[in-house]
Structures are given as structure tokens and as C-alpha cells.
Amino acid sequence: MQDIRELDGRGIPGGYVASEVFQTAARTQGDAVGFHPDALFVAHPIQDRTDDEMRALAEAAFGQVLGLITRPA
């Protein structure tokens, strides 16, 4: 989150992708550092997915990921 904050402060848009079970942790960390970057939460779990399942997940999220990095900072 600190890296995203640094980039955002320089006018470089960013965000992060995490699985949905980390939403509460992300909010907690954001509260602690006083910064809530844009985020995309995807279905959990990740580690048990096949390559084809990961490709499908990435393809489904691609447009949203582009939105994270092309929006004004």
C-alpha cells in the first residue's frame, strides 16, 4: 500500500489485486496508514486453480485492472 501511495502522490495511478478474503485486512491496513488505494478483489482461493482457471480469472478482471492504472491519480 505504501508503494501505491507513493506512486499516487507522483500522479501515477495504481491499485492492487487481491483475493476477496483480504478485503477486511485491506481496509484495516488502509485505516492504519490513512490511505485507501483503488483495489480489485477476485474470487478466492487462488493457489488451487489450474493455469486455465487463472487465465480465465485474469481475462475476466483485465478491464478492471486497466481501469486501475489508466484513471487520473
C-alpha positions in Angstrom: 0.0 0.0 0.0 2.9 2.4 0.7 4.2 1.9 -2.8 0.8 2.7 -4.3 0.6 5.8 -2.1 4.0 6.9 -3.3 3.1 6.5 -6.9 -0.3 8.1 -6.5 1.4 11.1 -4.9 3.5 11.4 -8.0 0.4 11.4 -10.2 0.9 7.8 -11.4 -2.3 5.9 -11.0 -2.2 2.5 -9.4 -4.1 -0.1 -7.3 -3.8 -3.7 -6.3 -5.4 -7.0 -7.0 -6.1 -9.4 -4.1 -8.5 -12.3 -3.4 -11.7 -11.4 -1.8 -10.8 -12.9 1.6 -8.4 -10.0 2.1 -11.0 -7.2 2.0 -11.1 -6.7 5.7 -7.3 -6.8 6.0 -7.0 -4.2 3.2 -9.5 -1.9 4.9 -7.6 -2.3 8.2 -4.3 -1.5 6.7 -5.7 1.4 4.8 -7.1 2.8 8.0 -3.8 2.4 9.7 -1.8 4.3 7.0 -4.6 6.8 6.2 -4.8 5.8 2.5 -7.3 3.6 0.7 -6.0 2.9 -2.8 -8.2 1.5 -5.6 -8.5 -2.3 -5.3 -9.8 -5.2 -7.3 -10.8 -8.2 -5.3 -11.1 -11.5 -7.2 -12.6 -14.9 -6.2 -10.7 -17.0 -3.6 -8.9 -19.3 -3.5 -6.1 -18.6 -5.9 -3.4 -21.3 -5.2 -5.5 -24.3 -6.2 -6.5 -23.0 -9.6 -5.3 -24.6 -12.8 -3.5 -22.5 -15.4 -6.7 -22.4 -17.5 -8.7 -21.2 -14.5 -6.1 -18.5 -13.7 -6.2 -17.3 -17.4 -10.0 -17.1 -17.2 -9.8 -15.1 -13.9 -7.2 -12.8 -15.4 -9.2 -12.3 -18.6 -12.4 -11.5 -16.6 -10.5 -8.9 -14.5 -8.4 -7.4 -17.3 -10.7 -4.4 -18.0 -10.9 -3.6 -14.3 -7.2 -3.8 -13.9 -6.8 -1.4 -16.9 -9.2 1.0 -15.1 -6.9 0.9 -12.0 -3.9 2.1 -14.0 -5.5 4.4 -16.5 -7.6 6.6 -14.2 -6.4 10.0 -13.2 -4.3 9.8 -10.0 
